[in-house]
């Protein structure tokens, strides 16, 4: 495993709905029937039994392949002006009527509700229901929505405009109440949550050329198919077709709500043309400030973030933890692996008193863990951290970039499990980092130039730390790159928590460059590793 850091000047902030924005990209088109059905392909299709023509993942994959062989078509811009001119707040005042939830009349365990178009969500998605071998489109109907809080839209003028997205509800926290468990809304973004969680970070179907000055491309899901669940179903199957100027894809999501809601993802991707960076299983989150980067003095909240670190498990079993930062300039860091076992943007800090926010409940935001199925080969996990002035901007992105990409027109097959976790979130079997503190404690006044030493404290807990004998000698091993000079490394037991703290003092040699730091706990008696690897970047001033 190796890591690489790139610093780029950047001052642009991104809206909360996405890295640049969750702007949709392309509108889906149906397969066109052959004009001459007497062709060999047409005759074969007519001769096949009905069972062979049943809708499944291969149906969507065939459409994605066919779509990749054609030129990209921009979506039609025919949404009524009254919807385009809505502000985000106005659009959010168009409410779906819960009594109109799809599958409610059938008393099924899952229910489906729809999201109205408007504001920045101007490109409709097509939504279908699959029942046995039949596929039926679910058409837009203004009767599904309540417009009473928004008088600027006349529902009588709205016909066949489609939907901006949809939500899935399931009795997650109580058998008597169906809660939101999954939402698809905007481009290829989706969010899910498990029991006792609240919506936080997002996942995406695909990321293309993220954080490049040439501009990011946002693929979008243009059409969905949902299998009608049975009366006792514990999971829901969703298919999706993805399209963008340079890529298409077929997706199958198997949603399994629970304490940790899981989504088994299967994708077959096709490139129309070459891309510089293809981000697989992308996660998007927000980090404004935390214990390693204090917020402004006039904000009473100690921390504000949906995620506080990137966790990674290499193919060899090594665990790494990269605390997140809100840099002053665009910061891109990558970690090279062979066949990674997993990665995720995590919210390890679950203490309400560390947030003190009664409205947004950051302590209950989910962690999202990506677990590859099969071998993903060589590549890198890339972490993008973008400067943001407030918590309305998603400024953190992480994804897997394979070293080898298929040629245009050739398939790339990917499978993984995406878990939305809280109390049972994925952690290493060894000790793990609980917090990274940055700043000075008490310092006596000095004459002349103040000391330029910077200080960090890294707290470790878990694993076998509490089982170590009283005379155990624990060492903190810390290394800095060429731009950092370590002044001291001190390791001592935290008698309050039972864990161990490593205190680091260092000097930065060049203020306009970052400093990379790596550290872990080691048993001084036997030399065995006791913890995951703490991998930190100190952004330039």
C-alpha positions, -999 to +999 in steps of 0.1 A: +000+000+000+012+035-008-004+069-007-001+100-028-012+135-021-020+163-046-026+199-036-045+221-060-055+258-057-092+259-055-117+284-040-150+273-054-175+258-030-199+230-040-237+229-032-250+204-007-267+183-034-234+173-049-198+180-057-207+206-083-244+201-080-267+171-084-276+183-119-291+156-140-273+146-172-292+126-197-327+114-205-333+078-211-347+064-244-365+031-249-351+005-273-364+011-307-380-019-324-364-031-356-382-016-386-378-050-403-390-077-379-383-104-405-345-101-397-329-131-381-327-114-347-364-105-350-374-140-359-354-155-331-369-131-306-404-140-317-396-177-314-384-175-278-408-187-251-423-160-228-402-171-198-370-164-217-381-128-222-387-122-185-373-089-172-340-092-152-305-077-149-295-089-184-324-069-199-310-037-184-274-046-193-284-052-229-300-017-230-268-002-215-247-018-241-269-007-270-270+028-256-232+030-254-231+022-291-250+054-299-242+090-295-252+106-263-285+125-264-291+154-240-324+152-221-352+173-234-356+207-217-394+208-217-403+212-180-428+240-174-413+273-165-433+275-133-413+245-120-380+256-134-383+290-116-389+275-082-364+280-055-352+250-035-374+260-006-404+264-029-399+230-045-396+213-011-431+227-003-447+204-028-454+174-006-462+138-016-495+126-001-486+097+021-520+081+017-512+077-020-480+057-014-476+029-039-482-006-026-500+008+005-534-005-007-519-040-010-505-038+026-470-047+015-440-043+038-424-018+014-440+014+002-430+037-026-434+075-027-424+100-054-404+132-055-417+162-075-397+179-102-387+216-097-358+240-089-325+224-099-342+190-105-355+195-140-347+162-157-373+135-151-366+098-144-389+071-156-401+046-129-415+012-137-430-017-117-420-053-125-447-079-116-437-114-127-429-111-164-447-079-170-434-043-168-457-013-162-447+023-162-458+044-132-471+077-146-470+111-130-503+123-116-506+157-098-532+141-075-503+123-058-490+156-045-502+184-021-496+219-037-514+239-010-481+253+005-469+265-029-494+286-049-470+294-077-476+261-094-510+252-109-512+214-108-539+215-135-513+225-161-490+195-153-492+165-175-468+136-179-438+154-166-423+124-148-406+123-114-374+137-099-369+105-079-385+083-053-383+071-017-387+036-002-403+032+032-402+002+055-410-005+092-374+001+103-378+013+138-413+002+147-436-025+133-464+000+132-447+029+113-430+028+079-398+050+079-378+063+050-350+038+043-338+047+008-340+077-015-329+081-051-328+117-061-307+136-086-281+124-111-270+089-097-272+099-060-289+078-034-290+077+004-301+050+029-301+045+066-306+017+092-324+015+125-319+045+147-301+065+120-309+097+102-300+106+066-264+118+062-239+110+035-248+099+000-236+072-024-235+075-062-237+050-091-205+064-107-181+093-106-162+105-137-132+129-136-139+142-101-117+171-090-101+176-124-099+211-139-113+197-171-146+194-152-165+166-136-191+146-155-222+135-136-238+103-149-275+100-140-300+072-135-325+078-162-349+049-156-357+025-127-375-008-124-388-020-090-399-055-084-432-057-066-423-073-032-443-102-017-464-097+014-437-110+037-406-096+018-376-085+038-357-072+008-365-051-024-349-054-058-343-023-079-328-020-114-315+012-129-302+024-162-273+050-161-264+073-189-238+101-195-218+116-223-190+091-219-205+061-200-236+039-196-244+013-171-269-013-158-274-016-120-291-041-097-297-030-061-310-055-035-321-034-005-321-052+029-333-029+057-322-035+092-300-024+121-273-020+094-292-015+061-273-033+034-275-029-004-260-055-027-249-037-058-242-053-092-232-031-121-222-036-157-206-005-172-197+006-207-176+035-218-185+055-249-151+071-249-120+072-227-121+089-193-093+101-171-107+089-138-135+064-133-147+064-097-164+031-086-187+030-056-184+067-049-194+081-015-201+118-009-202+135+025-196+167+045-169+178+070-170+214+082-150+212+115-142+189+143-118+181+172-088+182+147-100+215+132-120+238+156-148+258+142-155+296+145-157+311+180-193+322+174-206+287+166-217+269+198-214+235+182-180+217+189-182+196+157-202+197+125-198+168+100-216+138+084-184+118+085-151+122+104-128+098+086-120+075+057-114+039+068-097+014+045-088-023+047-061-034+023-058-067+005-032-078+030-054-070+060-038-037+070-063-011+083-058+027+077-077+056+092-075+091+075-092+118+096-111+143+074-103+180+071-119+211+056-089+225+037-083+260+024-075+245-011-086+215-030-068+184-015-067+151-033-051+121-016-049+085-030-040+051-015-029+023-037-040-013-031-042-047-047-077-063-042-089-040-013-112-057+013-132-025+019-133+013+024-158+037+037-166+072+050-173+067+087-189+087+115-171+072+145-179+099+169-214+091+183-214+113+214-242+139+213-222+163+235-195+165+208-221+181+184-248+197+206-271+200+175-308+192+183-319+198+147-294+178+126-285+150+149-250+145+135-243+118+161-268+095+143-256+100+108-247+067+092-213+054+082-211+038+047-189+008+041-181-006+007-171-043+007-160-056-028-173-089-040-147-108-059-112-094-067-111-058-078-074-060-089-050-031-087-061+005-082-064+032-056-089+047-032-090+084-038-101+109-012-112+144-024-115+172+002-129+205-009-130+238+010-165+247+022-178+277+042-208+259+057-225+226+062-249+230+032-220+219+009-210+183+004-172+186+002-159+151+008-158+123-019-142+089-018-142+062-045-122+033-060-103+039-093-092+007-111-057+009-128-071-008-159-102+003-177-120-015-205-119-002-240-150+017-252-178-007-258-163-035-236-181-043-203-167-036-168-185-058-142-184-047-106-201-061-075-200-049-039-220-047-007-228-012+006-237-011+043-252+019+061-240+014+097-241+030+131-237+009+163-222-021+145-200-002+121-170-018+105-138-015+126-105-032+127-099-061+151-069-042+165-072-009+184-086+020+164-084+058+164-112+074+184-102+110+179-074+133+166-069+165+185-050+194+170-037+225+189-018+236+219-023+230+256-009+254+281+023+271+270+043+295+292+049+330+278+080+333+257+102+363+250+107+371+213+095+348+186+070+322+197+077+285+194+066+272+159+060+237+172+026+222+163+009+196+184-015+167+179-029+141+202-042+108+188-064+086+210-066+048+205-091+024+220-105-011+214-087-042+204-067-058+232-056-025+248-077-030+279-063-066+283-027-056+283-008-063+316-001-034+339+036-035+330+029-034+293+052-011+274+032+005+246+050+027+220+036+052+196+054+049+163+051+081+142+067+091+109+065+124+090+073+132+054+101+155+042+081+186+051+078+177+087+104+174+115+093+156+146+103+173+178+089+146+202+065+116+203+051+107+237+029+077+245+009+073+277-022+055+289-054+073+291-066+064+326-101+079+319-109+057+289-085+028+294-071+035+259-037+051+250-028+085+237+001+095+214+012+131+216+031+145+187+051+177+184+065+187+150+077+216+129+065+223+094+094+232+072+075+249+044+042+266+054+027+265+019+030+227+017+011+199+036+027+175+060+019+137+058+020+118+091+016+081+098+015+063+131+004+033+151+007+016+184+033-011+190+040-035+219+074-025+231+079-058+248+073-080+217+072-055+188+038-066+177+014-041+161-015-032+184-035-007+163-046+003+128-025+029+110-033+065+116-027+084+084-030+122+087-025+151+064-018+186+079-030+210+052-009+241+044-016+273+063 
